[in-house]
Amino acid sequence: MSKPENLVTTPYDPRPFYDEMFMNAYAVRPHYQNTFLQFMSMKTGNLSKRQSATMKRMLEEGITFTLYAPDQTEPLERTIPFDPIPRIIPQEEWLKLERGLKQRVKALNLFLKDIYHEQHILKDGVIPRKMVLSNCYFRPEMMRLSIPNDVYVTVSGIDLIRDEHGEYFVLEDNLRSPSGFSYLYKSRSIMTHLFPELVFSHAIQDIEHSLNVFLSALRKLAPSGKSDPVIGLLTPGCYNSAYFEHTFLAQQMGIELVEGHDLVVIDHKVYMRGIKGLRQIDVLYRRIDDDFLDPLAFNPSSYLGVAGIMNAYRAGNINIVNAPGTGVADDKAIYAYVPDMIRYYLNEEPILNNVPTYILSRPEEREHVLNHLDRMVVKETSLSGGYGMLIGPSASDEEIAEFRAKIVAYPDRYIAQPTVQLSRAPVMVDGQMAARHIDLRAFVIAGEDIEVIPGGLTRVALKEGSLVVNSSQGGGCKDTWVIR
């Protein structure tokens, strides 16, 4: 019997998970063969030097993320751990994902327009009225307000996972101010400079034009159709965990990077202070949450936003991206109803499925979850970034007991999902390939058309066996290639 082609020379066993590179311990998937062979031909010392150069480059360019841990007195700023083995997605596989993502974002925008206007989906009983109107992210201030092109969500980050059979599922919709854009572009830049022979030996779909697509979408949202609008990116400031990303996007798109104290509202118009005086802002891409956007409309103690900006918004003198109030659509309980939204608004079956989700305000579902907490992932509906979660299979008895008490006391605040055996991909650890769990954050830009950035950001759970991939929880990233 002949030996299988492409023998794996490192101790790597993909079972029992779906592995992106390996079909089994001996065979490499066809679209990974070139990459696998090139990595196997690299000497360990050469690879270590390249990885060290990667970290040096990231430090020099300030590619950082700030971690806030309960046991730390000061926030920890660090580089995003980057793995050089790319995640590769064949084009035919990507085309299905692209169709499903466009369908989903289209339905979510229609949902937001509906709930802030006629509320047909609530009147028809498709989604419980209380779940929407009592949601902490629902903003009555947005009722009956016309939005340019009816685009509430201009940029979204949709998190995708694969199960043990390789089937894709949508895990979360991030619609308020999704992060990760900059790491997508920087990952590609790092690979191009440090592994050029690998990059140029593959027909990879380009991502650079996507920033122009995003900028064009922002321009089209200017009030009164201004041909040369002034666009600002509103950041909370240098202490925010994603500040590097804010500076990167502003620089790359040629827009103004501003903080709340740089702006002032006069006669329902928003102006930026500068050495040449005041300059009117037409479109504001905000990277702060609703609560901090306008102390006159939301949280009165906020120093991050701009007093009176909501009045300027309602007067039609500025457009805010993403629109205030979009958070109601990425609430983790509302997530369970997105397939129903697709059927309701588009009269189509969902192309991408949700992970099965239990709504814990329903007594029968709550009882089932409480009886099987050690097998469940429980999430607080209003939180993101990996916070407020219980991963049952890896939780202690004390953690499970704590979440049981929380669910019993406040069932409306939580949803639960069965633990999905996330797919894995190889990462380089001490010159050897080791398996780690991954997900994919796909970025969708909605303007006159809906476009999906080819590939997105692959996030890696660097701790062996961990299912938590979030950068805020110490995860890393990979470059993601869609192969033509």
Secondary structure, DSSP 8 states (H G I E B T S, - for coil): ----SS---S----TTS-BSSBSSSS-B-GGGHHHHHHHHHS-HHHHHHHHHHHHHHHHHTT-EEEE--TT-SS-EEEE--EEEEEEEEEHHHHHHHHHHHHHHHHHHHHHHHHHTTT-HHHHTTSS-HHHHHT-TT--GGGTT---GGG-S-SEEEEEEEE-TT--EEEEEEE-SS---HHHHHHHHHHHHHH-HHHHTTS-B---THHHHHHHHHHHHTSGGG-SS--EEEE---TTSTTHHHHHHHHHHHT-EEE-GGGEEEETTEEEEEETTEEEE-SEEEE-S-GGGT-TTTS-TT-SSS-TTHHHHHHTTS-EEES-TTGGGGTSTTGGGGHHHHIIIII----SSEE---EETTSHHHHHHHHHTGGGEEEEETT--TT-SEEEGGG--HHHHHHHHHHHHH-GGGEEEEE-----EEEEEETTEEEEEEEEEEEEEEESSSEEE-SS-EEEE--STT-----GGGT-EEEEEEEE-
